[in-house]
Amino acid sequence: MRLVRLPGFALILLCLPLGAGAQSWSGVLNPSRAIDWSTVGAGPIPSGGWTQCGATIAPYGSAGSPQSTSTINNAITSCPANHYVLLGPGTFYLSDKLVMGANKVVLRGSGPDKTILRFYGGGSCWIATTLVCFNGGSSMDLGGTGSSDADNLASWTAGYARGATSITIGANTRGSHKPAVGDMIFLDMMIDGTSLSQDTYPEVFSCIQAGQCSQQAGSAPSGHGSGASAYEQFQVVQITSISAGACPCTVGITPGLFMPNYRAGNNPIASWSNLPSRTGAGLEDLRIQNVAGGIYGITTLFTTGSWIKDVQMDTDLSVSAPMVRFFVHGFGSLNNTVRDSYIFAQTSYSDIYGSDDRTSCGTLYENNIFQSIDTPFENEQSCANVYSYNYIVHNITTSGWLQPGFNNHGGGFNFALVEGNDALGTGWDNYFGGGNFNTTFRNRFWGYQQGPPDTSTSQTYPGSNYAMYRFSNWIGNVMGYPGYHTNYQTVANDSNNSTVCNQSIWAIGLGGNCQHNSPAPDDPHTVDTLMRWGNWDAVNKSVQWNSSEVPSGLAKYANAMPSSHTLPASLLYSSAPSWWGVNGQAAIPWPATGPDVTSGNQTNSGGFANKIPARVCFESVMKGTYADTAPKTFNANSCYGNGSASNAPSPPTSLAAIVQ
């Protein structure tokens, strides 16, 4: 037993440590299929006690003459640790990128409804032109041996057990820089094979070959990233200690290893940058508006323990094209937080991503509002991310099919938690690989959105694990839209056609978008390793407690049959967090969604779902609607902080109160 701080809050949670024997997680989920998600994110975000650095910066520039960000950038880099730079109310007209260039320094506006940063241009942040760059580390890819790949490589020679916090690395095989305490290090392992004939099931199987284990992978470089061909499974960790002298050396790491199948035979390696990571930087209380078009929003590059809070992001569509690809983009980062923020796109342009984590781990996205975006939450190789209590409204579609609210688009996607959200759905696709041990818990997933605009009848299932997503867990969710969904499930190698599939609650183990064995083979092991328990669906119109949907007979990573229908309120919190509720509004039940909820206020949800705080903020305070064509006025302080919860449990007094 141990005490930890919740991500972003000064609350206390008793939790089960990673790898603590054979006890079940909260009496429902076996610990082999879960991690300690309460440690994900930047930790408590400072709300007071820090000192302002220098004078408040007044707005400058004009629409006709935008000015350099150097005034703000210089103020940030000249600040000592544990200080903040304050921007006054008004509009800043900026010509180039803003750089978060100091550790433990916050850039703070006077509120996103008061301080507006209008960007007429950006600058390089390794992968693309961006507006705001958290600039840790070097401009490098991970793994691989190409000219643009890792600064430093070494063999990872020992310390492979799940939960291990001490590893051994050899002498540099690339570069000459020895890593130091505080640096991030990236741990790789080669794939198990390129053909399903090499499947290592019942062990985890790592394979991303196109036409075998994925739809399109196999032609990209050997390092990390969407479509990488030789390495898939990875984890980002931070160095806590390192033995003296030249390597080979013993390295202490945090967090401990998540995956259970690292081994010497798959040529595991470690890679790291020549430069230190960015840490403890914060961006708060302002609005970012893109005017230039064709530019990324915020990029966290080799950044850890940093955060984005109470930030609005949108594009001035009256004068520019939309941002291309990503509003928030994480690359090579660890344990950052995006919370209490609002992102609006509203455009017919395809491939707009609200967020994307690429070769990053442990990002916490919590209590955000994402509106009118093609793909709200994306991943292209990430691990252990948490998506909790976000509201997603109006998924733009221009290609005839819907992207789910939460999506993965790259291999090695492991141990994610999706909890308490209100969204179209979750879909783990196999375009560039698969993943393992991902959990969805107490979400309201619709699978369908009313129109006009942008009605679609393709990819409208609320719950999908494509082929090669094994050992997944779906617990306590409320699924589907009554009257639209008419079929319970389409699974690997069954006879359902695409029409039936698109009207299903579940699409499990398929080789493509409601396609059997095309463009990749169906995967029956995605089906037989799946844990489902206590989900309500719009087809059965009842909560399903089916023993046949509990993988209790697996040779590895089995989940015992739960002894009751009692679920924990959360896999993150022991009681309602301090922000739960919306100023001036009725108390919001805790938990808001699940099989034990009664008389929920969300229509078409069987009484099992209430509106979460982000949705109440959007509808009741911001007065937002599904069909908005312009962003709403937003300030998190106008919504959260003085709310309350009904039916909130008291904090547990012992570990047994959470873990059975």
C-alpha positions as CSV (number, residue, x, y, z in Angstrom):
1,M,0.0,0.0,0.0
2,R,1.2,3.5,-0.7
3,L,-0.1,7.1,-0.9
4,V,0.2,9.1,-4.1
5,R,-1.0,12.4,-5.4
6,L,-3.7,12.4,-8.0
7,P,-2.6,13.8,-11.4
8,G,-3.4,17.5,-11.2
9,F,-4.9,17.6,-7.8
10,A,-3.9,17.6,-4.1
11,L,-6.1,14.6,-3.3
12,I,-4.9,11.3,-1.9
13,L,-5.6,7.9,-3.4
14,L,-4.8,4.5,-2.0
15,C,-3.9,2.3,-5.0
16,L,-2.5,-1.0,-6.0
17,P,1.1,-0.8,-7.0
18,L,2.1,-2.1,-10.4
19,G,2.7,-5.8,-10.4
20,A,1.5,-6.5,-6.9
21,G,0.9,-10.2,-7.0
22,A,-2.3,-11.9,-8.3
23,Q,-4.9,-9.7,-6.6
24,S,-7.6,-8.3,-8.9
25,W,-7.7,-4.6,-9.7
26,S,-10.7,-3.3,-7.7
27,G,-12.2,-6.8,-7.7
28,V,-12.8,-6.6,-11.4
29,L,-9.6,-6.3,-13.4
30,N,-6.6,-8.5,-13.0
31,P,-3.4,-6.5,-12.4
32,S,-1.7,-8.2,-15.3
33,R,-4.1,-6.2,-17.5
34,A,-3.7,-2.8,-15.7
35,I,-1.2,-0.3,-14.4
36,D,-1.3,2.4,-11.8
37,W,-2.9,5.1,-13.9
38,S,-3.1,7.6,-11.0
39,T,0.6,8.4,-11.6
40,V,0.0,9.5,-15.2
41,G,0.4,13.2,-16.1
42,A,2.4,16.1,-14.7
43,G,1.2,15.7,-11.2
44,P,-0.4,18.6,-9.2
45,I,-0.4,21.8,-11.2
46,P,0.7,24.7,-9.0
47,S,-2.3,27.0,-8.3
48,G,-0.5,29.4,-6.0
49,G,2.8,30.1,-4.3
50,W,4.7,30.9,-7.5
51,T,6.0,34.4,-8.0
52,Q,5.4,36.6,-11.1
53,C,8.6,37.2,-13.0
54,G,9.0,40.8,-14.2
55,A,6.2,43.2,-15.2
56,T,3.0,42.1,-16.9
57,I,3.5,42.1,-20.7
58,A,0.9,44.3,-22.4
59,P,-0.5,43.3,-25.8
60,Y,1.5,44.4,-28.9
61,G,1.4,44.3,-32.7
62,S,-1.5,44.7,-35.0
63,A,-3.3,42.8,-37.7
64,G,-1.4,44.7,-40.3
65,S,1.9,44.5,-38.5
66,P,2.3,41.3,-36.4
67,Q,5.4,41.4,-34.2
68,S,8.0,38.8,-33.1
69,T,7.4,36.6,-30.0
70,S,10.9,37.5,-28.8
71,T,9.5,39.8,-26.1
72,I,7.6,36.9,-24.5
73,N,10.3,34.3,-25.3
74,N,13.0,36.3,-23.6
75,A,10.8,36.9,-20.6
76,I,10.3,33.1,-20.2
77,T,14.0,32.2,-20.6
78,S,15.1,35.0,-18.1
79,C,12.8,33.7,-15.4
80,P,14.1,31.6,-12.5
81,A,12.4,28.3,-11.6
82,N,9.0,28.4,-9.9
83,H,8.0,31.8,-11.5
84,Y,5.5,32.8,-14.1
85,V,5.3,35.3,-16.9
86,L,2.0,37.2,-17.0
87,L,0.3,38.4,-20.2
88,G,-2.2,41.2,-19.8
89,P,-5.7,41.3,-21.3
90,G,-6.0,42.1,-25.0
91,T,-4.8,40.7,-28.3
92,F,-1.2,39.9,-29.1
93,Y,-0.5,39.8,-32.9
94,L,2.5,37.5,-33.3
95,S,4.6,36.7,-36.4
96,D,6.5,33.6,-35.3
97,K,6.5,30.7,-32.8
98,L,6.4,31.1,-29.1
99,V,9.0,29.0,-27.2
100,M,8.5,27.4,-23.8
101,G,12.2,27.6,-23.2
102,A,12.7,27.3,-19.5
103,N,12.1,24.6,-16.9
104,K,9.6,25.2,-14.1
105,V,8.4,28.5,-15.7
106,V,4.7,29.1,-16.6
107,L,3.4,31.4,-19.3
108,R,0.0,32.7,-18.0
109,G,-2.6,34.9,-19.6
110,S,-5.4,36.7,-17.9
111,G,-7.9,34.1,-19.1
112,P,-8.7,32.7,-22.5
113,D,-11.6,35.1,-22.9
114,K,-9.3,38.0,-22.2
115,T,-5.7,37.2,-23.5
116,I,-5.7,36.2,-27.2
117,L,-2.5,35.2,-29.1
118,R,-3.2,35.6,-32.8
119,F,-0.4,33.8,-34.8
120,Y,0.3,34.9,-38.3
121,G,3.2,32.6,-38.6
122,G,5.1,29.9,-36.7
123,G,8.5,28.1,-36.6
124,S,10.2,24.8,-36.6
125,C,9.6,22.4,-33.7
126,W,11.3,19.4,-35.3
127,I,8.5,17.6,-37.1
128,A,6.7,20.6,-38.5
129,T,6.0,24.3,-38.3
130,T,4.2,25.0,-35.0
131,L,2.8,28.0,-33.1
132,V,4.0,27.0,-29.6
133,C,7.0,24.8,-29.0
134,F,7.9,23.1,-25.7
135,N,11.5,22.6,-26.9
136,G,13.2,19.8,-25.0
137,G,15.8,17.5,-26.4
138,S,17.2,17.3,-29.9
139,S,15.6,17.2,-33.3
140,M,15.9,13.4,-33.6
141,D,13.8,10.4,-34.4
142,L,13.9,7.4,-32.0
143,G,15.6,4.1,-32.5
144,G,17.0,3.3,-36.0
145,T,20.4,4.2,-37.4
146,G,19.6,6.8,-40.1
147,S,21.0,10.3,-40.3
148,S,18.0,11.8,-38.6
149,D,17.6,9.1,-36.0
150,A,18.6,8.8,-32.4
151,D,21.5,10.9,-31.1
152,N,22.6,8.0,-28.9
153,L,22.0,4.3,-29.0
154,A,23.0,1.4,-26.7
155,S,22.0,-2.2,-26.2
156,W,19.6,-2.8,-23.3
157,T,21.2,-5.9,-21.8
158,A,19.3,-6.6,-18.6
159,G,16.2,-5.7,-16.5
160,Y,13.3,-6.8,-18.5
161,A,10.7,-7.9,-15.9
162,R,7.4,-6.1,-15.7
163,G,7.6,-3.4,-13.1
164,A,11.4,-3.3,-13.2
165,T,12.9,0.1,-12.1
166,S,16.5,-0.8,-12.8
167,I,17.9,-1.8,-16.1
168,T,21.4,-2.3,-17.6
169,I,22.6,-0.6,-20.8
170,G,25.8,-1.2,-22.7
171,A,28.3,1.1,-24.2
172,N,27.2,3.5,-26.9
173,T,26.7,2.0,-30.3
174,R,25.9,5.4,-31.7
175,G,26.9,8.8,-30.3
176,S,29.1,9.4,-27.3
177,H,26.9,11.2,-24.8
178,K,26.2,9.3,-21.5
179,P,22.6,9.9,-20.2
180,A,22.2,11.7,-16.9
181,V,19.7,11.7,-14.1
182,G,16.6,13.5,-15.2
183,D,17.0,12.6,-18.9
184,M,14.4,10.7,-20.7
185,I,15.4,7.4,-22.3
186,F,13.5,5.4,-24.9
187,L,13.3,1.6,-24.6
188,D,12.7,-0.4,-27.8
189,M,12.3,-4.0,-28.7
190,M,12.2,-5.5,-32.2
191,I,9.0,-7.1,-33.5
192,D,8.4,-10.8,-33.0
193,G,7.8,-11.5,-36.6
194,T,6.4,-10.3,-40.0
195,S,3.8,-13.1,-40.4
196,L,0.9,-14.4,-38.5
197,S,2.5,-17.8,-38.7
198,Q,5.0,-16.5,-36.2
199,D,2.3,-15.6,-33.7
200,T,3.6,-16.0,-30.1
201,Y,0.1,-16.2,-28.6
202,P,-0.8,-16.7,-25.7
203,E,2.1,-14.3,-25.1
204,V,1.9,-10.8,-26.5
205,F,2.7,-10.8,-30.2
206,S,4.5,-7.8,-31.7
207,C,4.0,-7.6,-35.5
208,I,3.2,-4.7,-37.8
209,Q,3.7,-6.1,-41.3
210,A,1.3,-4.8,-43.9
211,G,-1.3,-7.4,-45.0
212,Q,-0.4,-9.6,-42.0
213,C,-0.7,-7.7,-38.8
214,S,-1.6,-4.3,-40.1
215,Q,-3.2,-2.5,-43.0
216,Q,-0.4,-0.3,-44.2
217,A,2.8,-0.7,-42.2
218,G,6.1,-2.1,-43.4
219,S,7.6,0.6,-45.5
220,A,8.7,3.2,-43.0
221,P,12.1,3.6,-41.2
222,S,13.2,1.2,-38.5
223,G,12.7,3.8,-35.7
224,H,9.5,4.7,-34.0
225,G,6.5,6.4,-35.5
226,S,3.4,5.7,-37.5
227,G,4.3,2.8,-39.8
228,A,7.7,1.9,-38.3
229,S,8.7,-1.5,-39.8
230,A,11.2,-3.1,-37.3
231,Y,10.4,-1.7,-33.9
232,E,6.9,-1.4,-32.4
233,Q,6.9,-2.0,-28.6
234,F,8.5,0.8,-26.6
235,Q,8.3,2.9,-23.5
236,V,9.5,6.3,-22.5
237,V,11.1,6.5,-19.0
238,Q,13.0,9.0,-17.0
239,I,16.4,8.3,-15.4
240,T,16.4,8.4,-11.5
241,S,20.0,7.2,-11.0
242,I,22.9,6.0,-13.0
243,S,26.1,4.2,-12.0
244,A,29.4,6.1,-12.2
245,G,31.9,5.7,-15.0
246,A,31.5,4.8,-18.6
247,C,28.7,2.4,-19.7
248,P,27.9,-0.5,-19.5
249,C,26.0,0.9,-16.5
250,T,23.0,0.4,-14.3
251,V,20.2,2.9,-14.8
252,G,17.3,3.5,-12.4
253,I,14.1,4.5,-14.2
254,T,10.6,5.7,-13.5
255,P,8.0,4.5,-14.2
256,G,8.7,0.8,-14.0
257,L,8.3,-1.3,-17.2
258,F,4.7,-1.7,-18.2
259,M,4.8,-4.6,-20.7
260,P,5.5,-8.2,-19.6
261,N,7.3,-9.5,-22.7
262,Y,10.6,-7.6,-23.0
263,R,13.4,-10.1,-23.7
264,A,17.0,-10.3,-24.9
265,G,16.2,-12.3,-28.0
266,N,14.4,-9.3,-29.6
267,N,17.4,-7.0,-29.5
268,P,16.1,-4.5,-27.0
269,I,17.8,-1.1,-27.3
270,A,17.9,2.3,-25.5
271,S,18.1,5.7,-27.2
272,W,18.4,9.2,-25.9
273,S,19.0,12.8,-26.9
274,N,22.2,14.8,-26.5
275,L,20.2,17.6,-24.8
276,P,18.2,17.5,-21.6
277,S,14.4,17.4,-21.7
278,R,12.1,20.3,-21.0
279,T,10.4,19.8,-17.6
280,G,7.9,21.6,-15.4
281,A,6.8,24.2,-18.0
282,G,3.2,25.4,-18.1
283,L,0.9,27.2,-20.5
284,E,-2.2,28.6,-18.9
285,D,-5.2,30.9,-19.1
286,L,-5.0,32.2,-22.7
287,R,-6.4,31.7,-26.2
288,I,-4.3,30.6,-29.2
289,Q,-5.8,31.5,-32.6
290,N,-4.2,30.5,-35.8
291,V,-4.4,33.0,-38.7
292,A,-1.7,31.7,-41.0
293,G,-3.1,28.2,-41.7
294,G,-1.1,25.1,-42.5
295,I,0.6,25.1,-39.1
296,Y,0.5,22.8,-36.0
297,G,-0.7,24.3,-32.8
298,I,1.3,23.2,-29.6
299,T,4.1,20.7,-29.8
300,T,5.7,19.2,-26.7
301,L,9.1,18.0,-27.9
302,F,11.0,15.8,-25.4
303,T,9.1,17.3,-22.6
304,T,8.1,15.9,-19.2
305,G,6.1,17.0,-16.2
306,S,4.6,19.9,-18.1
307,W,1.1,21.1,-18.7
308,I,-1.5,23.0,-20.8
309,K,-4.4,24.3,-18.7
310,D,-7.4,26.6,-19.3
311,V,-6.3,27.2,-22.9
312,Q,-8.6,27.7,-25.9
313,M,-7.4,26.9,-29.4
314,D,-9.1,27.6,-32.7
315,T,-8.4,28.9,-36.2
316,D,-9.8,32.1,-37.7
317,L,-11.6,30.4,-40.5
318,S,-12.6,33.7,-42.0
319,V,-9.0,34.6,-43.1
320,S,-7.2,31.3,-43.2
321,A,-7.1,27.6,-43.9
322,P,-7.4,25.3,-40.9
323,M,-4.4,24.0,-38.9
324,V,-3.0,21.0,-40.6
325,R,-3.0,17.7,-38.6
326,F,-2.6,18.5,-35.0
327,F,-3.8,21.1,-32.5
328,V,-1.8,19.5,-29.6
329,H,1.1,17.3,-30.7
330,G,3.4,15.3,-28.3
331,F,6.6,13.8,-29.6
332,G,9.1,11.9,-27.4
333,S,7.5,13.1,-24.2
334,L,6.5,11.7,-20.8
335,N,3.9,12.5,-18.2
336,N,2.4,15.7,-19.4
337,T,-1.1,17.1,-18.8
338,V,-3.7,18.8,-21.0
339,R,-6.7,19.8,-18.9
340,D,-9.6,22.2,-18.5
341,S,-9.2,23.4,-22.1
342,Y,-11.3,23.9,-25.3
343,I,-10.4,23.1,-28.9
344,F,-12.6,24.1,-31.8
345,A,-12.0,23.3,-35.5
346,Q,-15.3,23.5,-37.5
347,T,-14.0,22.8,-41.0
348,S,-14.7,20.5,-43.9
349,Y,-10.9,19.9,-44.2
350,S,-10.1,16.2,-43.4
351,D,-7.3,14.9,-41.2
352,I,-7.7,17.4,-38.5
353,Y,-6.5,16.0,-35.2
354,G,-7.4,17.6,-31.8
355,S,-4.3,15.9,-30.3
356,D,-1.8,13.3,-31.3
357,D,0.9,11.6,-29.2
358,R,3.7,10.2,-31.2
359,T,6.3,8.0,-29.3
360,S,5.1,9.5,-26.0
361,C,3.8,7.9,-22.8
362,G,1.8,9.0,-19.8
363,T,-0.1,12.0,-21.2
364,L,-3.2,12.9,-19.2
365,Y,-6.1,14.5,-21.1
366,E,-8.7,15.4,-18.6
367,N,-11.9,17.6,-18.5
368,N,-11.5,19.1,-21.9
369,I,-14.0,20.1,-24.6
370,F,-13.2,19.1,-28.2
371,Q,-15.7,20.5,-30.7
372,S,-16.2,20.0,-34.5
373,I,-13.0,18.0,-35.1
374,D,-12.4,15.2,-37.6
375,T,-10.3,13.1,-35.1
376,P,-10.4,14.5,-31.6
377,F,-7.9,12.2,-29.9
378,E,-5.3,10.4,-32.0
379,N,-2.2,8.3,-31.2
380,E,0.7,7.3,-33.4
381,Q,2.6,5.0,-31.0
382,S,2.0,6.0,-27.4
383,C,1.7,4.1,-24.2
384,A,-0.1,4.5,-20.8
385,N,-2.1,7.6,-21.8
386,V,-5.2,8.5,-19.8
387,Y,-8.2,10.2,-21.3
388,S,-10.7,11.1,-18.6
389,Y,-13.9,13.1,-18.4
390,N,-13.6,14.8,-21.8
391,Y,-16.6,15.9,-23.8
392,I,-16.4,15.5,-27.6
393,V,-19.2,17.1,-29.6
394,H,-19.7,16.9,-33.4
395,N,-17.1,14.8,-35.1
396,I,-16.6,16.4,-38.6
397,T,-16.8,13.9,-41.4
398,T,-16.0,14.5,-45.1
399,S,-15.0,11.1,-46.2
400,G,-18.3,9.3,-45.7
401,W,-17.3,7.7,-42.4
402,L,-16.8,8.8,-38.8
403,Q,-13.6,8.8,-36.8
404,P,-14.2,7.8,-33.2
405,G,-13.5,10.2,-30.4
406,F,-10.5,8.2,-29.2
407,N,-8.3,6.5,-31.8
408,N,-5.0,4.9,-32.2
409,H,-3.1,4.9,-35.5
410,G,0.3,3.3,-34.7
411,G,1.7,0.1,-33.3
412,G,2.8,-0.5,-29.7
413,F,-0.3,1.2,-28.2
414,N,-0.4,-0.3,-24.7
415,F,-2.1,0.3,-21.3
416,A,-4.2,3.3,-22.2
417,L,-7.1,4.2,-20.0
418,V,-10.3,5.9,-21.4
419,E,-12.5,6.8,-18.4
420,G,-15.7,8.8,-17.9
421,N,-15.9,10.5,-21.3
422,D,-18.9,11.5,-23.4
423,A,-17.9,10.8,-27.0
424,L,-18.8,9.1,-30.2
425,G,-16.7,6.1,-29.3
426,T,-13.4,4.4,-29.0
427,G,-11.7,2.7,-32.0
428,W,-8.3,1.2,-32.0
429,D,-7.4,0.8,-35.7
430,N,-4.8,-1.4,-37.3
431,Y,-3.5,0.8,-40.0
432,F,0.0,0.8,-38.6
433,G,-0.1,-1.9,-36.0
434,G,-2.0,-3.0,-32.9
435,G,-1.8,-2.8,-29.1
436,N,-2.5,-4.5,-25.8
437,F,-4.0,-4.1,-22.4
438,N,-6.1,-1.0,-23.1
439,T,-9.1,-0.2,-20.8
440,T,-12.3,1.7,-21.4
441,F,-14.3,2.4,-18.2
442,R,-17.6,4.1,-17.4
443,N,-17.8,6.1,-20.7
444,R,-20.9,7.2,-22.6
445,F,-20.2,6.2,-26.2
446,W,-22.8,7.0,-28.8
447,G,-21.6,5.5,-32.0
448,Y,-23.9,7.8,-33.9
449,Q,-24.4,11.5,-34.2
450,Q,-27.6,13.2,-35.3
451,G,-27.4,15.6,-38.2
452,P,-27.4,17.6,-40.3
453,P,-24.6,18.4,-40.7
454,D,-22.2,15.6,-41.2
455,T,-24.4,12.6,-40.7
456,S,-22.7,9.3,-41.5
457,T,-23.7,5.7,-41.5
458,S,-20.2,4.3,-41.8
459,Q,-17.9,3.4,-38.9
460,T,-20.7,4.2,-36.6
461,Y,-20.1,1.5,-34.0
462,P,-19.3,2.9,-30.5
463,G,-16.8,0.1,-29.5
464,S,-14.1,-1.3,-31.8
465,N,-10.9,-3.2,-31.4
466,Y,-9.5,-4.0,-34.9
467,A,-7.3,-7.0,-35.5
468,M,-4.2,-7.2,-33.3
469,Y,-5.6,-5.4,-30.3
470,R,-5.5,-8.0,-27.7
471,F,-6.2,-8.2,-23.9
472,S,-8.5,-5.2,-24.0
473,N,-11.0,-4.3,-21.2
474,W,-14.4,-2.7,-21.6
475,I,-16.1,-2.2,-18.3
476,G,-19.2,-0.3,-17.1
477,N,-19.7,1.7,-20.4
478,V,-23.0,2.9,-21.8
479,M,-23.0,2.1,-25.5
480,G,-25.0,2.9,-28.6
481,Y,-27.9,4.9,-29.8
482,P,-31.5,3.4,-29.5
483,G,-33.2,3.1,-32.9
484,Y,-30.0,3.2,-34.9
485,H,-27.9,0.3,-33.5
486,T,-29.7,-2.9,-34.2
487,N,-27.0,-5.6,-33.9
488,Y,-25.0,-6.4,-30.8
489,Q,-21.6,-7.3,-32.3
490,T,-19.6,-8.1,-35.4
491,V,-16.6,-10.2,-34.6
492,A,-13.7,-11.8,-36.5
493,N,-14.7,-14.2,-39.2
494,D,-18.5,-14.0,-38.6
495,S,-20.9,-13.6,-41.5
496,N,-22.1,-10.1,-40.8
497,N,-21.8,-7.7,-43.8
498,S,-20.7,-4.1,-43.6
499,T,-24.2,-2.7,-43.2
500,V,-24.9,-4.9,-40.1
501,C,-21.4,-4.1,-38.8
502,N,-21.9,-0.4,-39.0
503,Q,-25.1,-0.7,-36.9
504,S,-23.4,-2.9,-34.3
505,I,-22.4,-1.9,-30.8
506,W,-19.1,-3.8,-31.1
507,A,-16.8,-4.4,-34.0
508,I,-14.0,-6.7,-32.7
509,G,-11.1,-8.3,-34.5
510,L,-11.8,-7.2,-38.0
511,G,-9.1,-6.6,-40.6
512,G,-10.5,-3.2,-41.7
513,N,-13.3,-0.8,-41.4
514,C,-16.2,-3.2,-41.2
515,Q,-14.4,-5.5,-43.5
516,H,-13.6,-9.1,-42.9
517,N,-10.0,-10.2,-43.7
518,S,-9.3,-7.1,-45.7
519,P,-6.9,-5.4,-46.0
520,A,-5.5,-7.4,-43.1
521,P,-6.6,-10.8,-41.8
522,D,-9.2,-10.9,-39.0
523,D,-7.8,-11.8,-35.6
524,P,-9.8,-14.2,-33.4
525,H,-7.4,-13.6,-30.5
526,T,-8.7,-10.0,-30.3
527,V,-12.1,-11.5,-29.5
528,D,-11.1,-14.3,-27.1
529,T,-8.8,-12.1,-25.0
530,L,-11.4,-9.3,-24.7
531,M,-12.8,-8.5,-21.2
532,R,-16.4,-7.1,-21.2
533,W,-18.3,-6.6,-18.0
534,G,-21.2,-4.5,-16.9
535,N,-21.8,-2.6,-20.2
536,W,-25.2,-1.3,-21.1
537,D,-26.1,-1.3,-24.8
538,A,-28.9,0.1,-26.9
539,V,-29.6,-3.2,-28.6
540,N,-30.2,-5.3,-25.5
541,K,-31.4,-2.3,-23.6
542,S,-29.9,-3.8,-20.5
543,V,-26.6,-4.2,-18.6
544,Q,-24.6,-7.3,-19.8
545,W,-23.0,-9.4,-17.1
546,N,-22.0,-12.3,-19.3
547,S,-19.6,-14.9,-18.1
548,S,-18.8,-15.8,-21.8
549,E,-17.4,-12.2,-22.2
550,V,-14.9,-12.7,-19.3
551,P,-11.6,-14.3,-20.5
552,S,-11.2,-16.4,-17.5
553,G,-9.7,-19.4,-19.3
554,L,-6.7,-17.8,-21.0
555,A,-3.4,-19.5,-20.6
556,K,-1.8,-16.1,-19.9
557,Y,-3.3,-12.7,-18.7
558,A,-6.6,-14.3,-17.8
559,N,-9.2,-12.3,-15.9
560,A,-11.1,-14.2,-13.2
561,M,-14.8,-14.0,-13.1
562,P,-15.7,-11.0,-10.9
563,S,-17.4,-12.1,-7.7
564,S,-20.1,-9.4,-7.9
565,H,-21.7,-6.7,-10.1
566,T,-20.1,-4.0,-8.0
567,L,-17.7,-1.7,-9.8
568,P,-15.3,0.9,-8.4
569,A,-16.5,4.5,-9.0
570,S,-13.2,5.2,-10.8
571,L,-9.8,3.7,-11.7
572,L,-8.3,7.1,-11.0
573,Y,-10.0,8.6,-8.0
574,S,-11.2,7.4,-4.6
575,S,-13.8,10.1,-4.5
576,A,-15.1,12.9,-6.7
577,P,-12.2,15.3,-7.6
578,S,-12.2,18.9,-6.4
579,W,-13.2,20.2,-9.8
580,W,-16.2,17.9,-10.2
581,G,-19.2,20.1,-10.8
582,V,-20.0,23.4,-12.6
583,N,-20.5,26.8,-11.0
584,G,-24.1,27.7,-10.5
585,Q,-25.4,24.3,-11.8
586,A,-27.0,21.4,-10.1
587,A,-24.8,18.8,-8.4
588,I,-23.4,16.2,-10.8
589,P,-23.6,12.6,-9.5
590,W,-20.4,10.7,-9.0
591,P,-19.8,8.5,-10.8
592,A,-21.8,10.0,-13.7
593,T,-22.0,6.9,-15.9
594,G,-22.3,3.2,-15.4
595,P,-24.5,0.2,-14.5
596,D,-25.0,1.4,-11.0
597,V,-26.3,4.9,-12.0
598,T,-30.0,5.5,-11.8
599,S,-32.2,8.2,-13.3
600,G,-29.4,9.7,-15.4
601,N,-30.2,12.9,-17.2
602,Q,-28.7,11.9,-20.6
603,T,-31.6,11.0,-22.9
604,N,-31.3,7.7,-24.9
605,S,-29.0,6.3,-22.3
606,G,-31.3,4.0,-20.5
607,G,-31.0,6.2,-17.3
608,F,-27.4,5.0,-16.9
609,A,-25.6,8.2,-17.8
610,N,-25.5,11.8,-16.5
611,K,-23.8,14.8,-18.2
612,I,-20.2,15.2,-17.1
613,P,-18.8,18.6,-16.0
614,A,-17.3,19.4,-19.4
615,R,-20.6,18.9,-21.1
616,V,-22.5,20.9,-18.5
617,C,-19.9,23.7,-18.9
618,F,-20.3,23.6,-22.7
619,E,-24.1,23.5,-22.8
620,S,-25.1,25.5,-19.7
621,V,-22.3,28.1,-19.3
622,M,-20.8,28.5,-22.8
623,K,-24.3,28.0,-24.4
624,G,-22.7,25.7,-27.0
625,T,-24.5,23.6,-29.5
626,Y,-23.7,20.7,-31.8
627,A,-24.0,22.8,-35.0
628,D,-21.9,25.8,-33.9
629,T,-20.0,27.3,-36.8
630,A,-17.8,29.5,-34.6
631,P,-16.0,28.9,-31.3
632,K,-17.8,29.9,-28.1
633,T,-16.4,32.1,-25.3
634,F,-14.5,29.9,-22.8
635,N,-12.9,30.4,-19.4
636,A,-12.4,27.3,-17.2
637,N,-12.6,29.4,-14.1
638,S,-16.2,30.4,-15.1
639,C,-17.1,26.7,-15.1
640,Y,-15.2,24.7,-12.6
641,G,-14.0,25.0,-9.0
642,N,-17.1,25.6,-6.9
643,G,-19.2,22.7,-8.0
644,S,-20.3,19.7,-5.9
645,A,-21.0,16.1,-6.3
646,S,-24.0,14.1,-5.2
647,N,-23.6,10.4,-4.2
648,A,-19.9,11.0,-3.8
649,P,-18.2,8.2,-1.7
650,S,-16.0,9.1,1.2
651,P,-12.2,8.4,0.7
652,P,-11.4,4.8,1.6
653,T,-9.8,4.1,4.9
654,S,-7.9,1.0,3.8
655,L,-6.6,-0.6,0.6
656,A,-9.3,-3.2,0.9
657,A,-11.9,-0.5,0.3
658,I,-10.6,-0.3,-3.3
659,V,-8.9,-3.6,-4.0
660,Q,-10.7,-6.8,-3.3
